[in-house]
């Protein structure tokens, strides 16, 4: 019998971007923008990274990427559960490594005006399955994505 277990964890990341909430919010739903900052641009084979975004309540976002040549293909699927324009996004997602389920998460992203910019607060509640994924790995990957979002908002190439 296989040893099955779930590790639960929550993390929160806050970032302040020098762009108004409408612009930061828009980067989450725009297919082309999100492809630049979210869809595996720093992976072993960025040409193999895919992302489809159907940004509406009930819409599905799907992506795949690999971290190393010949390594497993990670797939990501999210469902947008709540969207309040320029204020909030709530989604659920799950990830697989090849055919192995590795995590299921509930994520909220809040956009608050701060001066001329935006304070983004992302909270991730995760269920990490059988040791195949960990909260610290997910937090690191999410932090890297937000670094690339900052580059996207600055208009610089990554």
N, C-alpha and C positions, 0 to 999 in steps of 0.2 A: 504494500500500500504506500502511496506517495504521501509525504508529509505536506499537508496543505495548511496555510495560515494566512492571515490578513494583518497587516500593520497599518494602523490608522495614524494620520498626522495632519496637522494644519500649519501652514505658513502664510505670512503676509509680507508683501513687498510694497514699499511706497517709493514713488519717484516723482520729481517735479520736472515738468517739461516746459520750455519757454515757448509754448504755443497755446492758443485758447482751447478750451474743452471741445469745441466743435471740430477742430482740426485733429486733435488727438483721438477723439471718438471715431472720426471718419476713417482713420488708418486701420481700424479693426474690421471694418465692413467692406472696404474697397479691395477687390480681388487683386489688382495690380500692385497696390501699395503693400498689401499683406504678403504677397509672394516675395517681395523684396526683403521684408524684415522677419517674417515668421517661418517661411517654408523651407527650412533646412539649408539656408544659404551658406552656412559654415560647415557643412557636412563633407564627407569624403567625396561624394559625387553629386554636386549641386544640380547637375542636369537631370539626375534621376529623381530629385525631390519634386513632389507634386502637392498641390493644394487646390481644393475647390471650396468656394465660400458662397453659401446661400444665406445671406445676412438678413434674417427676419425671424420673428418668434416662430418656433417650430422648424426653422431651417437647419440644414445639416452642413457642417464643415468637415471635409475629409482631407487627409494628407498622408504622405508616406515619404520616408527618407532612410538613408543608411549612414552610420557613423564611420564605417571603414570599408574599404574595398573588399568584397567577398563576405562582409559581415551580414548580420541579420537585417531584414527590412522592418523598420518600425512603421506601424500604421496608427493613425490618430483619427478618431471620429468624435465630433462634438455636436450637440443639439442646443441651439439657442433657446433658453427657457423664458427669458425676460429681457426686453430691450427698451430702455427709456432714452430716447435720443439725447446725446450730449451729457448724460448723467450716469447711466448704469447699463451693464451687460451681465447677465447671469447665464451660465451654460453648464452642462454636464458633458463629460468626455470619458472615453476609454481608449487605452492603448494596447497594442499587441507587439510582440517581438516575433516576427514570422507568424506562426499560428498560435503562439502562446499568449494568453491574456496576462498583462503585467500590472495594470492599474485602472481604477475608476475614480473620477474626481468630480467635485462640484466647485466651480470657480465663479467668483464675482469680481467684476472690475468696476470701480467707481471713479468718476471724473469730477473733480471739484475745482472751481476757479480759485486760483491763488495769485493775486496780483494780475499781471498780464499773461500768466501761464496757467498750467493745470497740475494739480496734485492727483496723480493716479494711485489708487490703492487697490491692489490685487490680492485677494484672499483665496487660497486653494485648500480645500478639505479633501484629503486623499485616502483611498483604500489601496494599499500596495500589496500585490498578490504573490505569495509563495517566494518572496525574496528576489523576484525578477526585476523590481523597480524599488526605488527608495525616495523618501521625501527630499533628502539632501540633493540627490541627483536631479529631481524635478525642479527644486528651487533654483539650483545652478543653471539649468537649461532655461527656465523662465526668466531669470535675471539676464542671461545672455540675449534672449529675445527682446527684452526691454532696452538693452543697450543698442541693439540694432534698430529698434523703434526710434530711439533718440537720434540716430544717424538719419533715418528716414525723414523725421520731422525737421532736421537741420538742412535737408536737401543735399547732403553729401552722399557720395556713393560708399557702400560698405566695403 
